[in-house]
Amino acid sequence: MEFIRTRIESQVLSLTGISLGQVDLTTPQGDPGLFGPDSVCWKVHADFTSMMVGGISALLLQALHPLALAGVWDHSSFRQDMLGRLRRTGQFISGTTFGSTRDAEWLIEKVRAIHLNIVGHASDGRPYAASDPALLTWVHVGEVSSFLKAYLLYFNPQLSGADQDSYYREIALVAERLGASDVPHSRAQVSEYLQAMRGELLCDERSHEVLRLLLAAPAPSALAKPFGSLMMRAGMDLLPEWAAELFGMRLGNGQRQLIRASVNRSAPLLRWALRDGSSIRARQRMGLPGRP
């Protein structure tokens, strides 16, 4: 049993930013980082299954914005290294959430510097810049709204409305440090923002290519392949209905129920196996038990 647990944990950690080895979440002792263990974002970002599903859904949602997609398309290696892209994104999210103050600020400054070099023109001729405050807000909202939606669906549907608003208010700090503008701070503001953005979104050949690449992304092992395939389908299921329609996705109620039941069957196994994840390391740094 211990062998199985260790094997599953190693596979999970290979998909996360921990595998990059650049951020030590265990030091310095007592440093709460940007948020600390009492924050809602520590709770929401602690569940690997929810974050995986939400992250995939966020990538698809972000791919519907032509300017945001153009920057990734022209300046990222995601088409050749999808897992690397997911690991780097995971490192930023876990590091800014659970890392020490020093490491969180280092990651933010690192990404800000990278963004300054990501400029160009989209396929329709419009200029883009990754440092554009409006684009940063779009990427941020796509991520955090997907993370929270997955958390409510797969981990804690009883999270109060006040805590959900606190989550958006807390995590807005990271987007604002990156240079985002008019970042939504509540459920109502996120809903209004997404509704207002719909007129700027479209699904083109590049958007469909992102979907294809995600579905074809290699798993770290044969053992992880069925789980990866399930996470991809769960990410598609999590999309807002209007976004799924743009992609031309047609998931019936039976398919959705099967996807969600399958995730709910696999998630407890992953939670049991994962003993050394980002949130657990951060809690150790704070002198707290490994699990809340």
Sequence and secondary structure as in RCSB ss.txt:
>XXXX:A:sequence
MEFIRTRIESQVLSLTGISLGQVDLTTPQGDPGLFGPDSVCWKVHADFTSMMVGGISALLLQALHPLALAGVWDH
SSFRQDMLGRLRRTGQFISGTTFGSTRDAEWLIEKVRAIHLNIVGHASDGRPYAASDPALLTWVHVGEVSSFLKA
YLLYFNPQLSGADQDSYYREIALVAERLGASDVPHSRAQVSEYLQAMRGELLCDERSHEVLRLLLAAPAPSALAK
PFGSLMMRAGMDLLPEWAAELFGMRLGNGQRQLIRASVNRSAPLLRWALRDGSSIRARQRMGLPGRP
>XXXX:A:secstr
 HHHHHHHHHHHHTTSGGGG    TT STT  TTT TTSHHHHHTT HHHHHHHHHHHHHHHTTSHHHHHHHHHH
  TTT HHHHHHHHHHHHHHHHHS HHHHHHHHHHHHHHHHT EEE TTS EEETT HHHHHHHHHHHHHHHHHH
HHHHT TT  HHHHHHHHHHHHHHHHHHT  S   SHHHHHHHHHHHGGG    HHHHHHHHHHHH   SSTTTH
HHHHHHHHHHHHHS HHHHHHHT    HHHHHHHHHHHHHHHHHHHHH SS HHHHHHHHTT  S  
